[in-house]
Amino acid sequence: MRASQITMRLKSLGDRERAKVNQRFFKTGKGEYAEGDVFVGLRVPEIRQWAREYEKLSFAEITRLLHSPIHEARLLALLILVQSYRKGDATFQRQIYNLYLQNTRFINNWDLVDVSAEHIVGRYLKNRSRSPLHTLAGSDLLWERRISILATFHYIKCGEFAETLRIAERLLRDPEDLIHKAVGWMLREIGNRDRLTEEAFLKRHYRMMPRTMLRYAIETFPERLRQQYLQGEI
């Protein structure tokens, strides 16, 4: 199966009304963060099923899907890569990791980052130098910065929080709302496992945090404590 044939199938099974909703939801309008992105209107569970169906697709065809202007095609490519990484040997995993980082400009919406970064970048760097994460965190590309913090979700799930906190500290003054949300989310995930570690970080930094980042970070706190943070009373 070729990427062109898969793309034709995507288009033929899409739903125009759902596509319109998705284009509003994912901010594809002029001047928005995903300006010009194209949706055909498929549900994520459908695309996950396709990823299983096309798991033997070649790297060349996966790359063609990843370069597609159609959002669902790029999502499909990433889900295939995640699935292949999980099943592959060390050499195959390295190839997937390299392919991923060579194509970050096509991993260009928050959902594309969120379904893939921890499973490829985070996993690959688990027992290696984490310096690539800090390179990504310093990137001018919004999506690479989001990859840097979302990749650390893998470590959070393993009970390791230090890398997330280091990246979070680098991104505290990031200008983008999508980074504020991502950092706050990862801090909340740390807190879900170790409240003391999250609060130690918050007490040092919460007064300088963007409001959205703080709100995401303290979303599951008891209401009284949440209000103390929001009112600067900690």
TORTOR-460867 format. One record per atom (N, C-alpha, C): x, y, z; atom name. Coordinates in Angstrom, 3 decimals. Atoms other than C-alpha are relative to their C-alpha. Layout:
% residues N
> c1  c2  c3  atom
> X  Y  Z  CA
...
//
This chain:
% residues 234
> c1  c2  c3  atom
> 0.840  -1.192  0.000  N
> 0.000  0.000  0.000  CA
> 0.875  1.243  0.000  C
> -0.734  -1.252  0.084  N
> 1.249  3.473  -0.908  CA
> -0.716  1.104  0.777  C
> 0.572  -1.134  -0.728  N
> 0.739  6.705  1.002  CA
> -1.094  0.677  -0.811  C
> 1.002  -0.653  0.856  N
> -1.175  8.119  -1.956  CA
> -1.333  -0.743  0.033  C
> 1.237  0.795  -0.080  N
> -3.686  5.251  -1.823  CA
> -0.677  0.168  1.359  C
> 0.548  -0.188  -1.349  N
> -4.103  5.631  1.940  CA
> -0.648  1.373  0.110  C
> 0.552  -1.359  -0.038  N
> -4.654  9.371  1.508  CA
> -1.339  0.066  -0.727  C
> 1.273  0.042  0.732  N
> -7.367  8.723  -1.078  CA
> -1.082  -0.643  0.856  C
> 0.964  0.661  -0.866  N
> -9.043  6.365  1.372  CA
> -0.428  0.926  1.136  C
> 0.315  -0.967  -1.052  N
> -8.826  8.972  4.141  CA
> -1.031  1.012  -0.488  C
> 0.896  -1.015  0.546  N
> -10.505  11.538  1.926  CA
> -1.391  -0.561  -0.258  C
> 1.290  0.578  0.379  N
> -13.235  9.165  0.787  CA
> -0.875  -0.315  1.210  C
> 0.754  0.385  -1.198  N
> -14.245  8.203  4.342  CA
> -0.182  1.144  0.990  C
> 0.107  -1.144  -0.899  N
> -14.020  11.648  5.890  CA
> -1.419  0.547  0.089  C
> 1.305  -0.612  -0.262  N
> -16.963  13.597  7.261  CA
> 0.177  1.518  -0.051  C
> -0.206  -1.436  0.197  N
> -17.217  17.209  6.066  CA
> -0.384  0.823  1.229  C
> 0.432  -0.782  -1.169  N
> -19.124  18.456  9.098  CA
> 0.984  -0.157  1.149  C
> -0.995  0.218  -1.060  N
> -16.664  16.865  11.513  CA
> 1.292  0.739  -0.342  C
> -1.208  -0.710  0.423  N
> -13.819  18.334  9.472  CA
> -0.100  1.485  0.338  C
> 0.200  -1.420  -0.322  N
> -15.281  21.826  9.903  CA
> 0.146  0.254  1.496  C
> -0.113  -0.136  -1.462  N
> -15.588  21.326  13.653  CA
> 1.467  -0.097  0.420  C
> -1.413  0.186  -0.356  N
> -12.002  20.070  13.878  CA
> 0.847  1.203  -0.403  C
> -0.797  -1.141  0.451  N
> -10.647  22.992  11.885  CA
> -0.200  1.207  0.915  C
> 0.200  -1.064  -0.996  N
> -12.230  25.389  14.387  CA
> 0.694  -0.362  1.310  C
> -0.541  0.444  -1.289  N
> -11.163  23.339  17.417  CA
> 1.525  0.065  0.023  C
> -1.462  0.037  0.062  N
> -7.552  23.005  16.268  CA
> 0.614  1.291  -0.541  C
> -0.513  -1.343  0.291  N
> -7.218  26.694  15.397  CA
> 0.745  0.081  -1.330  C
> -0.628  0.016  1.329  N
> -6.560  26.489  11.670  CA
> -0.231  1.294  -0.769  C
> 0.299  -1.250  0.691  N
> -7.729  30.010  10.840  CA
> 1.215  0.895  -0.167  C
> -1.093  -0.925  0.280  N
> -5.582  32.895  9.660  CA
> 0.543  0.589  1.299  C
> -0.649  -0.547  -1.188  N
> -3.085  33.932  12.305  CA
> -0.034  -0.905  1.214  C
> 0.054  0.928  -1.133  N
> -3.859  30.952  14.554  CA
> 1.165  -0.982  -0.081  C
> -1.214  0.812  -0.079  N
> -1.268  28.403  15.642  CA
> 0.059  -1.120  -1.038  C
> 0.003  1.064  1.013  N
> -2.345  25.781  13.066  CA
> -0.580  0.515  -1.315  C
> 0.527  -0.618  1.224  N
> -3.131  28.145  10.210  CA
> 0.237  -0.881  -1.225  C
> -0.098  0.735  1.248  N
> -3.879  26.267  7.021  CA
> -0.061  -1.517  0.113  C
> 0.080  1.453  -0.144  N
> -4.048  22.769  8.504  CA
> -1.326  -0.493  -0.586  C
> 1.151  0.545  0.730  N
> -6.482  20.556  6.588  CA
> -0.493  -1.272  0.681  C
> 0.620  1.189  -0.584  N
> -8.881  18.019  8.118  CA
> -0.993  -0.595  -0.987  C
> 1.017  0.658  0.830  N
> -11.000  15.429  6.318  CA
> -1.165  -0.489  0.848  C
> 1.115  0.336  -0.878  N
> -13.093  14.549  9.386  CA
> -0.101  -1.456  0.393  C
> 0.005  1.370  -0.520  N
> -12.087  11.156  10.775  CA
> 0.217  0.024  1.508  C
> -0.166  0.097  -1.444  N
> -12.286  10.122  14.410  CA
> 1.328  -0.682  0.332  C
> -1.278  0.579  -0.424  N
> -9.126  9.227  16.331  CA
> -0.069  -1.522  0.128  C
> 0.039  1.467  -0.058  N
> -10.295  5.637  17.098  CA
> 0.081  -0.657  -1.378  C
> -0.106  0.532  1.363  N
> -10.695  5.083  13.350  CA
> 1.449  0.012  -0.473  C
> -1.384  -0.133  0.455  N
> -7.177  6.320  12.710  CA
> 0.896  -0.984  0.745  C
> -0.767  1.003  -0.756  N
> -5.787  4.098  15.475  CA
> -0.195  -1.393  -0.598  C
> 0.255  1.282  0.648  N
> -7.433  1.137  13.791  CA
> 0.795  -0.109  -1.296  C
> -0.783  -0.012  1.230  N
> -5.793  2.117  10.516  CA
> 1.479  -0.205  0.293  C
> -1.415  0.169  -0.354  N
> -2.418  2.313  12.278  CA
> 0.334  -1.477  0.177  C
> -0.216  1.447  -0.143  N
> -2.781  -1.361  13.174  CA
> -0.037  -0.681  -1.366  C
> 0.141  0.589  1.337  N
> -3.840  -2.165  9.615  CA
> 1.241  0.240  -0.860  C
> -1.130  -0.383  0.859  N
> -0.860  -0.365  8.075  CA
> 1.338  -0.042  0.741  C
> -1.202  -0.013  -0.827  N
> 1.789  -1.208  10.665  CA
> 1.257  -0.449  -0.767  C
> -1.156  0.452  0.781  N
> 4.047  -2.802  7.996  CA
> 0.394  0.998  -1.095  C
> -0.305  -1.005  1.010  N
> 4.142  0.355  5.904  CA
> 1.489  0.384  0.068  C
> -1.426  -0.323  0.037  N
> 7.671  1.284  4.792  CA
> 0.257  1.398  0.549  C
> -0.384  -1.323  -0.481  N
> 9.561  4.240  6.243  CA
> -0.256  1.070  -1.058  C
> 0.191  -0.974  1.075  N
> 9.388  5.953  2.862  CA
> -1.460  0.429  -0.106  C
> 1.428  -0.326  0.113  N
> 5.581  5.742  2.742  CA
> -0.511  0.686  1.268  C
> 0.366  -0.684  -1.250  N
> 5.219  6.699  6.416  CA
> 0.429  1.460  -0.074  C
> -0.503  -1.369  0.120  N
> 7.343  9.765  5.716  CA
> -0.886  0.815  -0.941  C
> 0.897  -0.710  0.918  N
> 5.111  10.679  2.774  CA
> -1.308  0.372  0.706  C
> 1.202  -0.335  -0.782  N
> 2.088  10.483  5.080  CA
> 0.283  1.136  0.971  C
> -0.361  -1.024  -0.982  N
> 3.895  12.602  7.663  CA
> 0.148  1.371  -0.658  C
> -0.154  -1.258  0.732  N
> 4.523  15.260  4.996  CA
> -1.308  0.472  -0.628  C
> 1.282  -0.341  0.612  N
> 0.864  15.332  3.971  CA
> -0.575  1.289  0.586  C
> 0.718  -1.163  -0.537  N
> -1.120  18.573  4.277  CA
> -1.221  -0.394  0.822  C
> 1.187  0.473  -0.718  N
> -3.934  16.422  5.735  CA
> 0.384  -0.424  1.417  C
> -0.318  0.242  -1.401  N
> -3.882  16.344  9.517  CA
> -0.119  -1.479  0.368  C
> 0.208  1.403  -0.353  N
> -5.281  12.836  9.831  CA
> 1.065  -0.916  -0.593  C
> -1.077  0.796  0.590  N
> -2.588  11.486  7.498  CA
> 1.253  0.095  0.862  C
> -1.165  -0.161  -0.877  N
> 0.131  12.954  9.729  CA
> -0.206  -0.734  1.315  C
> 0.308  0.728  -1.228  N
> -1.607  11.555  12.798  CA
> 0.171  -1.504  -0.210  C
> -0.150  1.423  0.310  N
> -1.764  8.134  11.158  CA
> 1.478  -0.385  -0.058  C
> -1.434  0.286  0.095  N
> 1.957  8.270  10.343  CA
> 0.623  -0.099  1.389  C
> -0.582  -0.006  -1.343  N
> 2.812  9.089  13.954  CA
> -0.461  -1.199  0.821  C
> 0.498  1.163  -0.729  N
> 0.597  6.361  15.366  CA
> 0.656  -1.286  -0.488  C
> -0.739  1.157  0.532  N
> 2.271  3.837  13.055  CA
> 1.407  -0.029  0.583  C
> -1.354  -0.066  -0.551  N
> 5.686  5.037  14.266  CA
> 0.018  -0.392  1.480  C
> 0.083  0.357  -1.427  N
> 4.652  4.747  17.924  CA
> -0.152  -1.509  0.158  C
> 0.247  1.440  -0.046  N
> 3.370  1.233  17.343  CA
> 1.249  -0.784  -0.418  C
> -1.201  0.678  0.497  N
> 6.477  0.245  15.389  CA
> 1.147  0.123  0.995  C
> -1.070  -0.184  -0.988  N
> 8.803  1.704  18.008  CA
> -0.149  -1.015  1.132  C
> 0.264  0.909  -1.121  N
> 7.166  -0.395  20.712  CA
> 0.428  -1.424  -0.330  C
> -0.271  1.377  0.402  N
> 7.722  -3.587  18.720  CA
> 1.414  -0.199  -0.560  C
> -1.260  0.107  0.719  N
> 11.102  -2.808  17.133  CA
> 1.200  -0.289  0.879  C
> -1.254  0.201  -0.725  N
> 14.649  -3.704  18.087  CA
> 0.723  1.341  0.122  C
> -0.710  -1.241  -0.290  N
> 17.270  -1.133  19.118  CA
> 0.333  0.787  -1.265  C
> -0.340  -0.679  1.255  N
> 18.349  -0.354  15.554  CA
> -1.223  0.664  -0.612  C
> 1.250  -0.523  0.556  N
> 14.767  0.113  14.381  CA
> -0.484  1.197  0.819  C
> 0.418  -1.106  -0.862  N
> 13.983  2.317  17.371  CA
> 0.828  1.245  -0.255  C
> -0.852  -1.157  0.302  N
> 16.967  4.538  16.615  CA
> -0.415  0.652  -1.313  C
> 0.430  -0.537  1.295  N
> 15.777  4.920  13.028  CA
> -1.291  0.800  0.148  C
> 1.266  -0.707  -0.220  N
> 12.303  5.920  14.203  CA
> 0.242  1.314  0.730  C
> -0.342  -1.212  -0.750  N
> 13.724  8.408  16.711  CA
> 0.608  1.049  -0.929  C
> -0.643  -0.938  0.922  N
> 15.912  9.996  14.033  CA
> -0.998  0.553  -1.012  C
> 1.026  -0.443  0.935  N
> 13.031  10.124  11.553  CA
> -0.910  1.037  0.654  C
> 0.890  -0.903  -0.747  N
> 10.866  11.810  14.184  CA
> 0.636  1.386  0.131  C
> -0.636  -1.294  -0.236  N
> 13.376  14.539  15.033  CA
> 0.360  0.724  -1.293  C
> -0.264  -0.639  1.293  N
> 14.146  15.162  11.372  CA
> -1.257  0.608  -0.618  C
> 1.265  -0.434  0.594  N
> 10.473  15.907  10.739  CA
> -0.906  0.739  0.977  C
> 0.826  -0.668  -1.017  N
> 9.336  17.963  13.712  CA
> -0.871  1.110  -0.579  C
> 0.826  -1.075  0.576  N
> 8.043  20.743  11.436  CA
> -1.334  -0.531  -0.507  C
> 1.264  0.600  0.426  N
> 5.340  18.295  10.329  CA
> -0.816  -0.532  1.190  C
> 0.700  0.418  -1.231  N
> 4.439  17.323  13.925  CA
> -0.517  1.289  0.618  C
> 0.267  -1.420  -0.172  N
> 2.718  20.648  14.030  CA
> -1.393  0.312  0.534  C
> 1.183  -0.348  -0.792  N
> -0.289  20.506  16.291  CA
> 0.111  -0.732  1.328  C
> -0.204  0.536  -1.354  N
> -0.683  19.737  19.969  CA
> -0.368  -1.472  0.097  C
> 0.390  1.409  -0.093  N
> -2.466  16.414  19.441  CA
> 1.043  -0.910  -0.620  C
> -1.042  0.797  0.650  N
> 0.282  15.181  17.116  CA
> 1.193  -0.185  0.935  C
> -1.074  0.099  -1.002  N
> 2.907  15.957  19.750  CA
> -0.408  -0.931  1.131  C
> 0.409  0.682  -1.229  N
> 0.875  14.521  22.591  CA
> -0.141  -1.508  -0.159  C
> 0.136  1.450  0.192  N
> 0.288  11.092  21.020  CA
> 1.334  -0.685  -0.282  C
> -1.236  0.599  0.492  N
> 3.921  10.604  20.083  CA
> 1.254  0.305  0.800  C
> -1.279  -0.440  -0.578  N
> 6.572  12.523  22.041  CA
> 0.498  -0.919  1.102  C
> -0.448  0.844  -1.109  N
> 6.657  10.413  25.191  CA
> 0.373  -1.400  -0.477  C
> -0.177  1.384  0.441  N
> 6.491  7.130  23.268  CA
> 1.214  -0.196  -0.905  C
> -1.176  0.109  0.876  N
> 9.342  7.890  20.870  CA
> 1.192  0.743  0.610  C
> -1.131  -0.779  -0.519  N
> 11.557  10.722  22.147  CA
> 0.280  -0.345  1.462  C
> -0.196  0.311  -1.412  N
> 10.981  10.063  25.832  CA
> 0.580  -1.384  0.217  C
> -0.489  1.374  -0.159  N
> 11.481  6.318  25.547  CA
> 1.434  -0.153  -0.494  C
> -1.337  0.171  0.573  N
> 14.539  6.588  23.323  CA
> 1.081  0.583  0.909  C
> -0.998  -0.678  -0.828  N
> 16.331  8.964  25.681  CA
> -0.005  -0.464  1.457  C
> 0.149  0.421  -1.400  N
> 15.350  7.115  28.862  CA
> 1.348  -0.349  0.626  C
> -1.291  0.422  -0.545  N
> 18.813  5.579  29.366  CA
> 1.160  0.604  -0.774  C
> -1.016  -0.715  0.758  N
> 20.735  8.086  27.253  CA
> 0.076  1.440  0.505  C
> -0.084  -1.418  -0.328  N
> 21.813  11.702  27.530  CA
> -1.317  0.695  -0.339  C
> 1.241  -0.740  0.221  N
> 18.802  13.990  27.850  CA
> 0.258  1.352  -0.673  C
> -0.322  -1.303  0.590  N
> 20.607  16.895  26.173  CA
> -0.879  0.347  -1.208  C
> 0.897  -0.378  1.104  N
> 18.388  16.634  23.036  CA
> -1.289  0.669  0.483  C
> 1.210  -0.639  -0.528  N
> 15.414  17.579  25.231  CA
> 0.238  1.480  0.259  C
> -0.299  -1.393  -0.307  N
> 17.131  20.781  26.282  CA
> 0.232  0.806  -1.274  C
> -0.096  -0.650  1.307  N
> 17.979  21.574  22.676  CA
> -1.395  0.317  -0.529  C
> 1.383  -0.220  0.434  N
> 14.300  21.148  21.827  CA
> -0.673  1.096  0.818  C
> 0.614  -1.001  -0.878  N
> 13.272  23.269  24.821  CA
> 0.439  1.413  -0.366  C
> -0.494  -1.307  0.407  N
> 15.390  26.125  23.444  CA
> -0.318  0.356  -1.435  C
> 0.310  -0.213  1.414  N
> 13.982  25.878  19.931  CA
> -0.926  1.194  -0.216  C
> 0.947  -1.041  0.397  N
> 12.214  28.720  18.151  CA
> -1.336  -0.592  -0.449  C
> 1.213  0.668  0.481  N
> 9.647  26.156  16.981  CA
> -0.860  -0.448  1.184  C
> 0.939  0.325  -1.077  N
> 6.651  25.919  19.299  CA
> -0.123  -1.498  0.213  C
> 0.271  1.433  -0.106  N
> 6.133  22.240  18.535  CA
> 1.191  -0.751  0.567  C
> -1.167  0.650  -0.592  N
> 9.710  21.302  19.422  CA
> 0.058  0.265  1.497  C
> 0.032  -0.278  -1.442  N
> 9.344  23.021  22.779  CA
> -1.063  -0.865  0.677  C
> 1.028  0.866  -0.593  N
> 6.128  21.118  23.399  CA
> 0.482  -1.456  0.036  C
> -0.575  1.345  -0.012  N
> 7.882  17.873  22.409  CA
> 0.927  -0.170  1.201  C
> -0.979  0.114  -1.083  N
> 10.588  18.615  24.997  CA
> -0.666  -0.302  1.336  C
> 0.654  0.215  -1.298  N
> 8.167  18.745  27.931  CA
> -0.883  -1.244  -0.036  C
> 0.865  1.181  0.072  N
> 5.740  16.057  26.697  CA
> 0.800  -1.283  -0.030  C
> -0.845  1.199  -0.002  N
> 8.597  13.604  26.136  CA
> 0.256  -0.479  1.421  C
> -0.302  0.372  -1.392  N
> 9.201  13.676  29.893  CA
> -1.161  -0.703  0.688  C
> 1.126  0.738  -0.581  N
> 5.761  12.180  30.532  CA
> 0.393  -1.467  0.204  C
> -0.471  1.385  -0.161  N
> 7.464  8.821  30.004  CA
> 0.740  -0.170  1.324  C
> -0.769  0.089  -1.242  N
> 9.784  9.535  32.931  CA
> -0.908  0.165  1.226  C
> 0.964  -0.163  -1.092  N
> 6.926  10.752  35.127  CA
> -0.687  -1.327  0.292  C
> 0.680  1.283  -0.174  N
> 5.159  7.449  34.551  CA
> 0.918  -1.057  0.613  C
> -0.983  0.901  -0.616  N
> 8.372  5.716  35.669  CA
> 0.394  0.468  1.397  C
> -0.305  -0.519  -1.331  N
> 8.432  7.764  38.890  CA
> 1.216  0.900  0.051  C
> -1.174  -0.877  0.086  N
> 11.246  10.056  37.704  CA
> -0.471  1.405  -0.383  C
> 0.572  -1.332  0.198  N
> 10.464  13.777  37.981  CA
> 1.026  1.086  -0.326  C
> -1.013  -1.052  0.090  N
> 13.771  15.645  37.816  CA
> 0.084  0.623  -1.387  C
> -0.132  -0.544  1.354  N
> 13.910  15.985  34.026  CA
> -1.165  0.902  -0.349  C
> 1.175  -0.839  0.243  N
> 10.377  17.317  33.825  CA
> 0.170  1.348  0.676  C
> -0.158  -1.253  -0.741  N
> 11.179  19.924  36.471  CA
> 1.072  0.887  -0.631  C
> -1.033  -0.799  0.664  N
> 14.339  21.008  34.658  CA
> -0.547  0.658  -1.267  C
> 0.573  -0.560  1.230  N
> 12.480  21.442  31.367  CA
> -1.066  1.043  0.348  C
> 1.041  -0.945  -0.422  N
> 9.557  23.139  33.137  CA
> 0.610  1.339  0.399  C
> -0.656  -1.237  -0.436  N
> 11.926  25.665  34.685  CA
> 0.477  0.812  -1.207  C
> -0.439  -0.697  1.208  N
> 13.344  26.485  31.235  CA
> -1.165  0.671  -0.736  C
> 1.151  -0.470  0.778  N
> 9.848  27.041  29.852  CA
> -0.921  0.930  0.789  C
> 0.873  -0.812  -0.839  N
> 8.443  29.164  32.679  CA
> -0.428  1.307  -0.664  C
> 0.300  -1.297  0.620  N
> 8.605  32.356  30.623  CA
> -0.319  -0.126  -1.496  C
> 0.352  0.195  1.413  N
> 7.590  30.831  27.292  CA
> -1.215  0.860  -0.354  C
> 1.115  -0.878  0.366  N
> 5.239  33.168  25.385  CA
> -1.262  -0.715  -0.473  C
> 1.111  0.697  0.642  N
> 2.950  30.450  24.016  CA
> -0.922  -0.700  0.994  C
> 1.005  0.616  -0.861  N
> -0.277  29.350  25.685  CA
> 0.070  -1.525  -0.046  C
> -0.067  1.462  0.110  N
> 0.150  25.788  24.362  CA
> 1.161  -0.581  0.816  C
> -1.086  0.444  -0.875  N
> 3.429  25.556  26.287  CA
> -0.413  0.154  1.454  C
> 0.500  -0.182  -1.366  N
> 1.823  26.966  29.436  CA
> -0.866  -1.199  0.410  C
> 0.893  1.122  -0.297  N
> -0.819  24.241  29.246  CA
> 0.779  -1.298  0.152  C
> -0.774  1.242  -0.044  N
> 1.705  21.482  28.561  CA
> 0.827  -0.101  1.276  C
> -0.814  0.012  -1.215  N
> 4.007  22.460  31.435  CA
> -0.888  -0.189  1.229  C
> 0.920  0.161  -1.135  N
> 1.087  22.842  33.843  CA
> -0.534  -1.414  0.104  C
> 0.496  1.385  0.031  N
> -0.242  19.450  32.789  CA
> 1.045  -0.955  0.558  C
> -1.038  0.901  -0.490  N
> 3.100  17.732  33.392  CA
> 0.268  0.207  1.497  C
> -0.144  -0.237  -1.440  N
> 3.445  19.411  36.802  CA
> -1.142  -0.666  0.770  C
> 1.146  0.663  -0.644  N
> -0.039  18.175  37.661  CA
> 0.193  -1.506  0.059  C
> -0.244  1.442  0.007  N
> 0.954  14.652  36.629  CA
> 1.036  -0.396  1.058  C
> -0.941  0.253  -1.097  N
> 3.929  14.851  38.988  CA
> -0.749  0.031  1.322  C
> 0.749  -0.132  -1.242  N
> 1.604  16.038  41.743  CA
> -0.951  -1.147  0.263  C
> 0.881  1.154  -0.169  N
> -0.767  13.158  41.122  CA
> 0.737  -1.191  0.595  C
> -0.823  1.097  -0.511  N
> 2.119  10.882  42.071  CA
> 0.796  0.396  1.244  C
> -0.818  -0.485  -1.112  N
> 4.065  13.058  44.507  CA
> -0.299  1.482  0.210  C
> 0.439  -1.378  -0.223  N
> 2.334  16.207  45.767  CA
> 1.121  0.860  0.582  C
> -1.062  -0.783  -0.640  N
> 5.325  17.294  47.863  CA
> 1.009  0.498  -1.026  C
> -0.951  -0.409  1.032  N
> 7.625  17.363  44.830  CA
> -0.579  1.115  -0.863  C
> 0.618  -1.065  0.802  N
> 5.170  19.395  42.795  CA
> -0.061  1.300  0.784  C
> 0.145  -1.227  -0.789  N
> 4.543  21.841  45.624  CA
> 1.335  0.672  0.284  C
> -1.318  -0.604  -0.205  N
> 8.248  22.330  46.258  CA
> 0.379  0.849  -1.214  C
> -0.257  -0.759  1.230  N
> 8.574  23.441  42.624  CA
> -0.899  1.225  -0.066  C
> 0.947  -1.110  0.090  N
> 5.448  25.595  42.758  CA
> 0.349  1.117  0.972  C
> -0.297  -1.035  -0.990  N
> 6.485  27.405  45.921  CA
> 1.159  0.878  -0.437  C
> -1.115  -0.795  0.507  N
> 9.674  28.521  44.195  CA
> -0.408  0.865  -1.189  C
> 0.223  -0.628  1.308  N
> 8.063  29.530  40.914  CA
> -1.419  0.502  -0.251  C
> 1.386  -0.234  0.416  N
> 4.287  29.974  41.090  CA
> -0.321  1.475  -0.215  C
> 0.306  -1.424  0.159  N
> 4.347  33.755  41.412  CA
> 0.405  0.540  -1.371  C
> -0.431  -0.467  1.324  N
> 6.152  34.123  38.064  CA
> -0.617  -0.813  -1.132  C
> 0.596  0.862  1.024  N
> 4.195  31.403  36.252  CA
> -1.108  0.720  -0.756  C
> 1.210  -0.446  0.693  N
> 1.742  32.307  33.506  CA
> -1.227  -0.605  0.690  C
> 1.198  0.415  -0.737  N
> -1.753  32.037  34.961  CA
> -0.529  -1.353  -0.487  C
> 0.504  1.262  0.544  N
> -2.772  29.209  32.619  CA
> 0.840  -1.173  0.490  C
> -0.885  1.061  -0.475  N
> 0.268  27.140  33.600  CA
> -0.318  -0.352  1.453  C
> 0.312  0.235  -1.415  N
> -0.525  27.574  37.296  CA
> -1.350  -0.694  0.152  C
> 1.327  0.614  -0.106  N
> -4.189  26.725  36.834  CA
> 0.031  -1.480  -0.381  C
> -0.123  1.403  0.388  N
> -3.328  23.517  34.997  CA
> 0.727  -0.805  1.071  C
> -0.821  0.718  -0.978  N
> -0.743  22.586  37.626  CA
> -0.755  -0.321  1.276  C
> 0.683  0.162  -1.298  N
> -3.109  22.976  40.604  CA
> -1.448  -0.453  -0.161  C
> 1.398  0.329  0.313  N
> -6.302  21.739  38.946  CA
> -0.619  -0.983  0.979  C
> 0.555  1.035  -0.874  N
> -6.703  18.742  41.278  CA
> 0.293  0.245  1.475  C
> -0.251  -0.319  -1.406  N
> -5.612  20.478  44.498  CA
> -1.330  0.203  0.729  C
> 1.188  -0.380  -0.777  N
> -8.157  20.850  47.320  CA
> -0.319  1.474  -0.244  C
> 0.407  -1.341  0.420  N
> -10.152  24.014  46.629  CA
> 0.646  1.108  0.841  C
> -0.590  -1.049  -0.857  N
> -8.832  25.966  49.618  CA
> 1.460  0.248  -0.373  C
> -1.407  -0.125  0.367  N
> -5.217  25.261  48.670  CA
> 0.135  0.607  -1.392  C
> -0.024  -0.542  1.357  N
> -5.923  26.009  45.019  CA
> -0.185  1.517  0.028  C
> 0.249  -1.430  -0.099  N
> -7.311  29.414  45.939  CA
> 1.163  0.752  0.625  C
> -1.180  -0.645  -0.608  N
> -4.289  30.177  48.108  CA
> 1.077  0.233  -1.051  C
> -0.973  -0.189  1.082  N
> -2.030  29.617  45.117  CA
> -0.464  1.093  -0.956  C
> 0.499  -0.975  0.959  N
> -4.248  31.669  42.812  CA
> 0.047  1.415  0.557  C
> -0.003  -1.326  -0.635  N
> -4.350  34.539  45.313  CA
> 1.359  0.409  0.542  C
> -1.356  -0.337  -0.419  N
> -0.628  34.441  46.041  CA
> 0.202  -0.032  1.502  C
> -0.053  0.035  -1.461  N
> -1.062  33.458  49.673  CA
> 0.842  -1.144  0.553  C
> -0.847  1.116  -0.467  N
> 1.369  30.522  49.832  CA
> 1.341  0.554  0.472  C
//
